[in-house]
Amino acid sequence: MKVQMFDMTRMWAMLTGLALAAMYFAALYFGIKVSDTLPMLVTAIGGFEMFLYGQDVWLKRKSKHG
């Protein structure tokens, strides 16, 4: 199985988003003040992934209907 560069980018985005989200919630749990940038990064990466997922669904649906 050959992995495309774009697929690897998506994989790294997913892993980075999960790690940042875990760091954010751990900081909240332990009462550590976090920068306002951290939740914005998590949101941006999540939005990127949701857009790509929607695009994949749309392209698969389009290919089935001609």
PDB file as gemmi writes it, atoms N, CA and C in Angstrom:
CRYST1    1.000    1.000    1.000  90.00  90.00  90.00 P 1                      
ATOM      1  N   MET A   1       0.844  -1.186   0.000  1.00  0.00           N  
ATOM      2  CA  MET A   1       0.000   0.000   0.000  1.00  0.00           C  
ATOM      3  C   MET A   1       0.883   1.240   0.000  1.00  0.00           C  
ATOM      4  N   LYS A   2       0.768   2.027  -1.045  1.00  0.00           N  
ATOM      5  CA  LYS A   2       1.563   3.244  -1.142  1.00  0.00           C  
ATOM      6  C   LYS A   2       0.749   4.407  -0.577  1.00  0.00           C  
ATOM      7  N   VAL A   3       1.344   5.137   0.333  1.00  0.00           N  
ATOM      8  CA  VAL A   3       0.659   6.250   0.968  1.00  0.00           C  
ATOM      9  C   VAL A   3       1.029   7.535   0.244  1.00  0.00           C  
ATOM     10  N   GLN A   4       0.023   8.281  -0.154  1.00  0.00           N  
ATOM     11  CA  GLN A   4       0.226   9.548  -0.850  1.00  0.00           C  
ATOM     12  C   GLN A   4       0.677  10.623   0.133  1.00  0.00           C  
ATOM     13  N   MET A   5       1.331  11.641  -0.361  1.00  0.00           N  
ATOM     14  CA  MET A   5       1.805  12.738   0.473  1.00  0.00           C  
ATOM     15  C   MET A   5       0.636  13.464   1.142  1.00  0.00           C  
ATOM     16  N   PHE A   6      -0.466  13.654   0.420  1.00  0.00           N  
ATOM     17  CA  PHE A   6      -1.621  14.336   0.985  1.00  0.00           C  
ATOM     18  C   PHE A   6      -2.231  13.526   2.120  1.00  0.00           C  
ATOM     19  N   ASP A   7      -2.259  12.199   1.961  1.00  0.00           N  
ATOM     20  CA  ASP A   7      -2.779  11.343   3.024  1.00  0.00           C  
ATOM     21  C   ASP A   7      -1.901  11.428   4.268  1.00  0.00           C  
ATOM     22  N   MET A   8      -0.606  11.531   4.079  1.00  0.00           N  
ATOM     23  CA  MET A   8       0.295  11.675   5.220  1.00  0.00           C  
ATOM     24  C   MET A   8       0.086  13.028   5.901  1.00  0.00           C  
ATOM     25  N   THR A   9      -0.186  14.064   5.119  1.00  0.00           N  
ATOM     26  CA  THR A   9      -0.476  15.379   5.694  1.00  0.00           C  
ATOM     27  C   THR A   9      -1.732  15.312   6.541  1.00  0.00           C  
ATOM     28  N   ARG A  10      -2.743  14.617   6.046  1.00  0.00           N  
ATOM     29  CA  ARG A  10      -3.975  14.461   6.817  1.00  0.00           C  
ATOM     30  C   ARG A  10      -3.724  13.674   8.099  1.00  0.00           C  
ATOM     31  N   MET A  11      -2.888  12.664   8.018  1.00  0.00           N  
ATOM     32  CA  MET A  11      -2.577  11.851   9.198  1.00  0.00           C  
ATOM     33  C   MET A  11      -1.873  12.701  10.255  1.00  0.00           C  
ATOM     34  N   TRP A  12      -0.884  13.480   9.825  1.00  0.00           N  
ATOM     35  CA  TRP A  12      -0.167  14.344  10.773  1.00  0.00           C  
ATOM     36  C   TRP A  12      -1.083  15.416  11.354  1.00  0.00           C  
ATOM     37  N   ALA A  13      -1.995  15.937  10.542  1.00  0.00           N  
ATOM     38  CA  ALA A  13      -2.947  16.931  11.048  1.00  0.00           C  
ATOM     39  C   ALA A  13      -3.847  16.311  12.109  1.00  0.00           C  
ATOM     40  N   MET A  14      -4.297  15.087  11.867  1.00  0.00           N  
ATOM     41  CA  MET A  14      -5.150  14.410  12.831  1.00  0.00           C  
ATOM     42  C   MET A  14      -4.399  14.162  14.143  1.00  0.00           C  
ATOM     43  N   LEU A  15      -3.195  13.649  14.042  1.00  0.00           N  
ATOM     44  CA  LEU A  15      -2.411  13.361  15.248  1.00  0.00           C  
ATOM     45  C   LEU A  15      -2.062  14.639  16.008  1.00  0.00           C  
ATOM     46  N   THR A  16      -1.722  15.679  15.279  1.00  0.00           N  
ATOM     47  CA  THR A  16      -1.404  16.958  15.919  1.00  0.00           C  
ATOM     48  C   THR A  16      -2.633  17.538  16.604  1.00  0.00           C  
ATOM     49  N   GLY A  17      -3.772  17.480  15.940  1.00  0.00           N  
ATOM     50  CA  GLY A  17      -5.005  17.978  16.530  1.00  0.00           C  
ATOM     51  C   GLY A  17      -5.387  17.225  17.795  1.00  0.00           C  
ATOM     52  N   LEU A  18      -5.254  15.904  17.764  1.00  0.00           N  
ATOM     53  CA  LEU A  18      -5.558  15.107  18.953  1.00  0.00           C  
ATOM     54  C   LEU A  18      -4.604  15.416  20.098  1.00  0.00           C  
ATOM     55  N   ALA A  19      -3.320  15.570  19.785  1.00  0.00           N  
ATOM     56  CA  ALA A  19      -2.342  15.886  20.829  1.00  0.00           C  
ATOM     57  C   ALA A  19      -2.610  17.264  21.431  1.00  0.00           C  
ATOM     58  N   LEU A  20      -2.913  18.247  20.591  1.00  0.00           N  
ATOM     59  CA  LEU A  20      -3.200  19.586  21.099  1.00  0.00           C  
ATOM     60  C   LEU A  20      -4.485  19.615  21.932  1.00  0.00           C  
ATOM     61  N   ALA A  21      -5.500  18.870  21.481  1.00  0.00           N  
ATOM     62  CA  ALA A  21      -6.750  18.809  22.244  1.00  0.00           C  
ATOM     63  C   ALA A  21      -6.514  18.150  23.597  1.00  0.00           C  
ATOM     64  N   ALA A  22      -5.719  17.084  23.622  1.00  0.00           N  
ATOM     65  CA  ALA A  22      -5.401  16.412  24.886  1.00  0.00           C  
ATOM     66  C   ALA A  22      -4.638  17.356  25.817  1.00  0.00           C  
ATOM     67  N   MET A  23      -3.700  18.113  25.259  1.00  0.00           N  
ATOM     68  CA  MET A  23      -2.949  19.081  26.069  1.00  0.00           C  
ATOM     69  C   MET A  23      -3.885  20.145  26.632  1.00  0.00           C  
ATOM     70  N   TYR A  24      -4.821  20.613  25.834  1.00  0.00           N  
ATOM     71  CA  TYR A  24      -5.747  21.653  26.279  1.00  0.00           C  
ATOM     72  C   TYR A  24      -6.625  21.152  27.422  1.00  0.00           C  
ATOM     73  N   PHE A  25      -7.209  19.967  27.245  1.00  0.00           N  
ATOM     74  CA  PHE A  25      -8.087  19.444  28.290  1.00  0.00           C  
ATOM     75  C   PHE A  25      -7.313  19.046  29.542  1.00  0.00           C  
ATOM     76  N   ALA A  26      -6.083  18.583  29.378  1.00  0.00           N  
ATOM     77  CA  ALA A  26      -5.254  18.283  30.548  1.00  0.00           C  
ATOM     78  C   ALA A  26      -4.929  19.565  31.307  1.00  0.00           C  
ATOM     79  N   ALA A  27      -4.636  20.631  30.581  1.00  0.00           N  
ATOM     80  CA  ALA A  27      -4.357  21.907  31.233  1.00  0.00           C  
ATOM     81  C   ALA A  27      -5.580  22.420  31.971  1.00  0.00           C  
ATOM     82  N   LEU A  28      -6.752  22.275  31.376  1.00  0.00           N  
ATOM     83  CA  LEU A  28      -7.983  22.671  32.066  1.00  0.00           C  
ATOM     84  C   LEU A  28      -8.204  21.838  33.319  1.00  0.00           C  
ATOM     85  N   TYR A  29      -7.964  20.546  33.218  1.00  0.00           N  
ATOM     86  CA  TYR A  29      -8.169  19.647  34.346  1.00  0.00           C  
ATOM     87  C   TYR A  29      -7.242  19.992  35.516  1.00  0.00           C  
ATOM     88  N   PHE A  30      -5.988  20.291  35.195  1.00  0.00           N  
ATOM     89  CA  PHE A  30      -5.010  20.592  36.239  1.00  0.00           C  
ATOM     90  C   PHE A  30      -4.992  22.064  36.639  1.00  0.00           C  
ATOM     91  N   GLY A  31      -5.845  22.865  36.029  1.00  0.00           N  
ATOM     92  CA  GLY A  31      -5.956  24.268  36.402  1.00  0.00           C  
ATOM     93  C   GLY A  31      -4.818  25.146  35.901  1.00  0.00           C  
ATOM     94  N   ILE A  32      -4.177  24.719  34.842  1.00  0.00           N  
ATOM     95  CA  ILE A  32      -3.075  25.490  34.261  1.00  0.00           C  
ATOM     96  C   ILE A  32      -3.655  26.478  33.255  1.00  0.00           C  
ATOM     97  N   LYS A  33      -3.211  27.710  33.318  1.00  0.00           N  
ATOM     98  CA  LYS A  33      -3.676  28.719  32.359  1.00  0.00           C  
ATOM     99  C   LYS A  33      -2.994  28.461  31.024  1.00  0.00           C  
ATOM    100  N   VAL A  34      -3.813  28.399  29.979  1.00  0.00           N  
ATOM    101  CA  VAL A  34      -3.276  28.152  28.637  1.00  0.00           C  
ATOM    102  C   VAL A  34      -3.425  29.403  27.787  1.00  0.00           C  
ATOM    103  N   SER A  35      -2.612  29.477  26.788  1.00  0.00           N  
ATOM    104  CA  SER A  35      -2.685  30.582  25.836  1.00  0.00           C  
ATOM    105  C   SER A  35      -3.981  30.490  25.038  1.00  0.00           C  
ATOM    106  N   ASP A  36      -4.490  31.621  24.591  1.00  0.00           N  
ATOM    107  CA  ASP A  36      -5.690  31.628  23.752  1.00  0.00           C  
ATOM    108  C   ASP A  36      -5.427  31.001  22.386  1.00  0.00           C  
ATOM    109  N   THR A  37      -4.188  30.846  22.035  1.00  0.00           N  
ATOM    110  CA  THR A  37      -3.825  30.282  20.742  1.00  0.00           C  
ATOM    111  C   THR A  37      -4.122  28.787  20.672  1.00  0.00           C  
ATOM    112  N   LEU A  38      -3.993  28.086  21.786  1.00  0.00           N  
ATOM    113  CA  LEU A  38      -4.166  26.635  21.781  1.00  0.00           C  
ATOM    114  C   LEU A  38      -5.563  26.205  21.338  1.00  0.00           C  
ATOM    115  N   PRO A  39      -6.654  26.744  21.903  1.00  0.00           N  
ATOM    116  CA  PRO A  39      -7.973  26.319  21.400  1.00  0.00           C  
ATOM    117  C   PRO A  39      -8.216  26.736  19.948  1.00  0.00           C  
ATOM    118  N   MET A  40      -7.621  27.845  19.521  1.00  0.00           N  
ATOM    119  CA  MET A  40      -7.772  28.257  18.121  1.00  0.00           C  
ATOM    120  C   MET A  40      -7.062  27.276  17.193  1.00  0.00           C  
ATOM    121  N   LEU A  41      -5.904  26.775  17.603  1.00  0.00           N  
ATOM    122  CA  LEU A  41      -5.197  25.781  16.794  1.00  0.00           C  
ATOM    123  C   LEU A  41      -5.994  24.488  16.692  1.00  0.00           C  
ATOM    124  N   VAL A  42      -6.549  24.051  17.822  1.00  0.00           N  
ATOM    125  CA  VAL A  42      -7.355  22.827  17.817  1.00  0.00           C  
ATOM    126  C   VAL A  42      -8.559  23.005  16.895  1.00  0.00           C  
ATOM    127  N   THR A  43      -9.208  24.151  16.966  1.00  0.00           N  
ATOM    128  CA  THR A  43     -10.371  24.422  16.122  1.00  0.00           C  
ATOM    129  C   THR A  43      -9.992  24.479  14.641  1.00  0.00           C  
ATOM    130  N   ALA A  44      -8.878  25.107  14.337  1.00  0.00           N  
ATOM    131  CA  ALA A  44      -8.440  25.208  12.941  1.00  0.00           C  
ATOM    132  C   ALA A  44      -8.123  23.838  12.358  1.00  0.00           C  
ATOM    133  N   ILE A  45      -7.426  23.019  13.109  1.00  0.00           N  
ATOM    134  CA  ILE A  45      -7.082  21.679  12.618  1.00  0.00           C  
ATOM    135  C   ILE A  45      -8.340  20.828  12.494  1.00  0.00           C  
ATOM    136  N   GLY A  46      -9.249  20.947  13.462  1.00  0.00           N  
ATOM    137  CA  GLY A  46     -10.512  20.208  13.378  1.00  0.00           C  
ATOM    138  C   GLY A  46     -11.335  20.638  12.177  1.00  0.00           C  
ATOM    139  N   GLY A  47     -11.377  21.933  11.902  1.00  0.00           N  
ATOM    140  CA  GLY A  47     -12.091  22.434  10.734  1.00  0.00           C  
ATOM    141  C   GLY A  47     -11.488  21.933   9.438  1.00  0.00           C  
ATOM    142  N   PHE A  48     -10.171  21.887   9.387  1.00  0.00           N  
ATOM    143  CA  PHE A  48      -9.461  21.360   8.220  1.00  0.00           C  
ATOM    144  C   PHE A  48      -9.857  19.909   7.978  1.00  0.00           C  
ATOM    145  N   GLU A  49      -9.869  19.112   9.023  1.00  0.00           N  
ATOM    146  CA  GLU A  49     -10.217  17.704   8.887  1.00  0.00           C  
ATOM    147  C   GLU A  49     -11.683  17.517   8.512  1.00  0.00           C  
ATOM    148  N   MET A  50     -12.573  18.320   9.105  1.00  0.00           N  
ATOM    149  CA  MET A  50     -13.996  18.209   8.760  1.00  0.00           C  
ATOM    150  C   MET A  50     -14.240  18.595   7.306  1.00  0.00           C  
ATOM    151  N   PHE A  51     -13.542  19.623   6.818  1.00  0.00           N  
ATOM    152  CA  PHE A  51     -13.667  20.017   5.414  1.00  0.00           C  
ATOM    153  C   PHE A  51     -13.208  18.886   4.499  1.00  0.00           C  
ATOM    154  N   LEU A  52     -12.073  18.286   4.792  1.00  0.00           N  
ATOM    155  CA  LEU A  52     -11.565  17.211   3.938  1.00  0.00           C  
ATOM    156  C   LEU A  52     -12.471  15.989   3.966  1.00  0.00           C  
ATOM    157  N   TYR A  53     -13.040  15.690   5.139  1.00  0.00           N  
ATOM    158  CA  TYR A  53     -13.984  14.573   5.223  1.00  0.00           C  
ATOM    159  C   TYR A  53     -15.216  14.853   4.357  1.00  0.00           C  
ATOM    160  N   GLY A  54     -15.759  16.055   4.470  1.00  0.00           N  
ATOM    161  CA  GLY A  54     -16.914  16.426   3.649  1.00  0.00           C  
ATOM    162  C   GLY A  54     -16.600  16.380   2.169  1.00  0.00           C  
ATOM    163  N   GLN A  55     -15.407  16.808   1.820  1.00  0.00           N  
ATOM    164  CA  GLN A  55     -14.991  16.767   0.420  1.00  0.00           C  
ATOM    165  C   GLN A  55     -14.896  15.323  -0.073  1.00  0.00           C  
ATOM    166  N   ASP A  56     -14.363  14.432   0.746  1.00  0.00           N  
ATOM    167  CA  ASP A  56     -14.290  13.014   0.368  1.00  0.00           C  
ATOM    168  C   ASP A  56     -15.674  12.425   0.158  1.00  0.00           C  
ATOM    169  N   VAL A  57     -16.603  12.727   1.059  1.00  0.00           N  
ATOM    170  CA  VAL A  57     -17.969  12.216   0.930  1.00  0.00           C  
ATOM    171  C   VAL A  57     -18.603  12.751  -0.345  1.00  0.00           C  
ATOM    172  N   TRP A  58     -18.428  14.044  -0.602  1.00  0.00           N  
ATOM    173  CA  TRP A  58     -19.004  14.656  -1.796  1.00  0.00           C  
ATOM    174  C   TRP A  58     -18.430  14.034  -3.066  1.00  0.00           C  
ATOM    175  N   LEU A  59     -17.112  13.822  -3.110  1.00  0.00           N  
ATOM    176  CA  LEU A  59     -16.488  13.252  -4.299  1.00  0.00           C  
ATOM    177  C   LEU A  59     -16.926  11.815  -4.514  1.00  0.00           C  
ATOM    178  N   LYS A  60     -17.071  11.042  -3.445  1.00  0.00           N  
ATOM    179  CA  LYS A  60     -17.543   9.663  -3.592  1.00  0.00           C  
ATOM    180  C   LYS A  60     -18.986   9.629  -4.101  1.00  0.00           C  
ATOM    181  N   ARG A  61     -19.804  10.523  -3.576  1.00  0.00           N  
ATOM    182  CA  ARG A  61     -21.216  10.587  -4.005  1.00  0.00           C  
ATOM    183  C   ARG A  61     -21.304  11.030  -5.463  1.00  0.00           C  
ATOM    184  N   LYS A  62     -20.479  11.992  -5.848  1.00  0.00           N  
ATOM    185  CA  LYS A  62     -20.474  12.502  -7.221  1.00  0.00           C  
ATOM    186  C   LYS A  62     -20.051  11.398  -8.196  1.00  0.00           C  
ATOM    187  N   SER A  63     -19.070  10.574  -7.821  1.00  0.00           N  
ATOM    188  CA  SER A  63     -18.598   9.544  -8.722  1.00  0.00           C  
ATOM    189  C   SER A  63     -19.646   8.429  -8.908  1.00  0.00           C  
ATOM    190  N   LYS A  64     -20.518   8.214  -7.919  1.00  0.00           N  
ATOM    191  CA  LYS A  64     -21.569   7.218  -8.047  1.00  0.00           C  
ATOM    192  C   LYS A  64     -22.693   7.676  -8.960  1.00  0.00           C  
ATOM    193  N   HIS A  65     -22.930   8.982  -9.014  1.00  0.00           N  
ATOM    194  CA  HIS A  65     -24.044   9.520  -9.790  1.00  0.00           C  
ATOM    195  C   HIS A  65     -23.627  10.126 -11.127  1.00  0.00           C  
ATOM    196  N   GLY A  66     -22.425   9.842 -11.529  1.00  0.00           N  
ATOM    197  CA  GLY A  66     -21.997  10.309 -12.836  1.00  0.00           C  
ATOM    198  C   GLY A  66     -21.271  11.557 -12.729  1.00  0.00           C  
TER     199      GLY A  66                                                      
END                                                                             
